[in-house]
Amino acid sequence: MKTLPQLDFLAGAPRPWGGIALAGLAAVLLAGVAFSSWRIEQDNRQALARLNEQAARLLPPAPRKLSEAERVRLTQAARVAGELRAPWGDLLATFEEHGQGDIGLLKLEPDAKAGVVRITGQARDAKSLFAYLHELEADARLVRVALTTQQLERETPGQPLRFVIQAGWRGAPAAPKELS
């Protein structure tokens, strides 16, 4: 029997130096791209941090919670500001220009929040009172004019008629909002 020769397929094969070099070059390029990408991300984070710092300096500070005492003071200040915005001079002039001689105004109680004013006065008689009421109703500056009470004062000389009229005015300010 004859022996077969042993075949060694790898013994004389050339080494794949080109492929190894190409794989090494690809690895170096991949590492370079990864490093470059990491560096760009770091630069972006630093730039974002600088922009956030600049924005924080430009923006007003965040509002703080109000204490109960501060909330009460602000509500009172808003109410007073609403009272001051009402056209009190015009309203007083309106009430005084009507009913000359027969009507005496005793008290004006304004409520700017509700947009109404309560007038307390005295009239010589019922005819004068109703004439005054009709004049106020006809005045374009006033709305919702109503006689709320009337009472004859028997102990007062001349027995005047005491009355209370409530009226609103055009363009009355809106009620201030509650602060929270």
C-alpha positions as semicolon CSV with decimal commas, in nm:
position;residue;x (nm);y (nm);z (nm)
1;M;0,000;0,000;0,000
2;K;0,113;0,323;-0,086
3;T;0,104;0,614;0,154
4;L;-0,057;0,932;0,052
5;P;0,138;1,250;0,088
6;Q;0,028;1,493;0,353
7;L;-0,104;1,815;0,217
8;D;-0,050;2,136;0,416
9;F;-0,266;2,406;0,265
10;L;-0,145;2,681;0,501
11;A;0,224;2,611;0,495
12;G;0,317;2,822;0,201
13;A;0,029;3,064;0,192
14;P;0,121;3,433;0,194
15;R;0,017;3,636;0,499
16;P;-0,276;3,877;0,442
17;W;-0,073;4,187;0,533
18;G;-0,289;4,409;0,319
19;G;-0,608;4,303;0,499
20;I;-0,448;4,342;0,841
21;A;-0,322;4,688;0,749
22;L;-0,664;4,783;0,613
23;A;-0,836;4,660;0,933
24;G;-0,585;4,854;1,145
25;L;-0,643;5,170;0,939
26;A;-1,022;5,128;0,977
27;A;-0,979;5,088;1,354
28;V;-0,767;5,405;1,375
29;L;-1,020;5,601;1,165
30;L;-1,307;5,471;1,376
31;A;-1,126;5,574;1,694
32;G;-1,058;5,920;1,544
33;V;-1,424;5,967;1,449
34;A;-1,538;5,854;1,795
35;F;-1,294;6,093;1,964
36;S;-1,399;6,380;1,736
37;S;-1,765;6,308;1,807
38;W;-1,699;6,296;2,183
39;R;-1,507;6,626;2,164
40;I;-1,790;6,798;1,970
41;E;-2,042;6,679;2,229
42;Q;-1,826;6,821;2,509
43;D;-1,797;7,154;2,328
44;N;-2,176;7,163;2,279
45;R;-2,239;7,095;2,649
46;Q;-1,999;7,374;2,748
47;A;-2,164;7,616;2,503
48;L;-2,510;7,520;2,637
49;A;-2,391;7,576;2,995
50;R;-2,262;7,924;2,900
51;L;-2,593;8,009;2,730
52;N;-2,789;7,893;3,035
53;E;-2,572;8,112;3,259
54;Q;-2,631;8,413;3,033
55;A;-3,006;8,346;3,023
56;A;-3,014;8,313;3,402
57;R;-2,849;8,654;3,436
58;L;-3,093;8,816;3,192
59;L;-3,416;8,664;3,329
60;P;-3,581;8,808;3,638
61;P;-3,565;8,590;3,947
62;A;-3,841;8,336;3,992
63;P;-4,137;8,471;4,190
64;R;-4,139;8,368;4,549
65;K;-4,439;8,256;4,747
66;L;-4,619;8,542;4,919
67;S;-4,675;8,527;5,290
68;E;-5,028;8,566;5,418
69;A;-4,954;8,919;5,544
70;E;-4,814;9,020;5,203
71;R;-5,115;8,870;5,027
72;V;-5,352;9,069;5,252
73;R;-5,156;9,392;5,193
74;L;-5,159;9,338;4,815
75;T;-5,533;9,269;4,816
76;Q;-5,594;9,586;5,017
77;A;-5,368;9,787;4,785
78;A;-5,556;9,654;4,479
79;R;-5,888;9,747;4,641
80;V;-5,766;10,101;4,721
81;A;-5,631;10,140;4,367
82;G;-5,970;10,034;4,232
83;E;-6,140;10,290;4,457
84;L;-5,906;10,565;4,335
85;R;-5,968;10,483;3,968
86;A;-6,340;10,559;4,003
87;P;-6,453;10,900;3,870
88;W;-6,558;11,032;4,210
89;G;-6,538;11,400;4,115
90;D;-6,767;11,351;3,814
91;L;-7,008;11,140;4,017
92;L;-7,031;11,395;4,296
93;A;-7,088;11,672;4,042
94;T;-7,359;11,460;3,877
95;F;-7,549;11,412;4,201
96;E;-7,515;11,775;4,305
97;E;-7,624;11,928;3,973
98;H;-7,964;11,757;3,989
99;G;-8,237;11,847;4,238
100;Q;-8,109;12,197;4,313
101;G;-8,268;12,347;4,626
102;D;-8,509;12,066;4,705
103;I;-8,253;11,792;4,769
104;G;-7,980;11,786;5,032
105;L;-7,708;11,523;5,002
106;L;-7,590;11,383;5,336
107;K;-7,362;11,097;5,246
108;L;-7,208;10,925;4,941
109;E;-7,086;10,569;4,993
110;P;-6,886;10,450;4,694
111;D;-6,810;10,084;4,622
112;A;-6,568;10,077;4,331
113;K;-6,543;9,698;4,341
114;A;-6,915;9,662;4,274
115;G;-6,923;9,977;4,056
116;V;-7,203;10,139;4,257
117;V;-7,251;10,440;4,479
118;R;-7,509;10,476;4,756
119;I;-7,644;10,827;4,809
120;T;-7,815;10,923;5,133
121;G;-8,001;11,251;5,135
122;Q;-8,309;11,449;5,230
123;A;-8,583;11,577;5,006
124;R;-8,828;11,855;5,083
125;D;-9,117;11,626;4,983
126;A;-9,198;11,311;4,783
127;K;-9,252;11,511;4,464
128;S;-8,898;11,655;4,487
129;L;-8,756;11,311;4,562
130;F;-8,915;11,147;4,259
131;A;-8,821;11,438;4,033
132;Y;-8,460;11,395;4,152
133;L;-8,480;11,021;4,092
134;H;-8,610;11,073;3,736
135;E;-8,333;11,324;3,664
136;L;-8,071;11,073;3,779
137;E;-8,229;10,796;3,569
138;A;-8,219;11,023;3,264
139;D;-7,850;11,107;3,317
140;A;-7,642;10,914;3,059
141;R;-7,349;10,878;3,301
142;L;-7,552;10,665;3,544
143;V;-7,699;10,316;3,517
144;R;-7,924;10,103;3,741
145;V;-8,055;10,399;3,943
146;A;-8,286;10,273;4,217
147;L;-8,452;10,418;4,526
148;T;-8,374;10,168;4,802
149;T;-8,531;10,333;5,109
150;Q;-8,734;10,639;5,201
151;Q;-8,857;10,754;5,539
152;L;-9,040;11,061;5,661
153;E;-8,852;11,227;5,949
154;R;-9,130;11,354;6,173
155;E;-8,899;11,491;6,448
156;T;-8,697;11,709;6,210
157;P;-8,831;12,059;6,139
158;G;-9,007;12,070;5,804
159;Q;-9,046;11,690;5,810
160;P;-8,805;11,611;5,524
161;L;-8,805;11,278;5,348
162;R;-8,479;11,085;5,408
163;F;-8,386;10,857;5,118
164;V;-8,117;10,621;4,995
165;I;-8,055;10,584;4,622
166;Q;-7,816;10,335;4,471
167;A;-7,669;10,384;4,123
168;G;-7,395;10,248;3,903
169;W;-7,193;10,446;3,654
170;R;-7,095;10,380;3,297
171;G;-6,741;10,255;3,256
172;A;-6,722;10,134;3,616
173;P;-6,393;9,950;3,672
174;A;-6,397;9,573;3,681
175;A;-6,358;9,411;4,019
176;P;-5,991;9,343;4,098
177;K;-5,884;8,979;4,085
178;E;-5,795;8,793;4,398
179;L;-5,423;8,738;4,444
180;S;-5,296;8,390;4,503
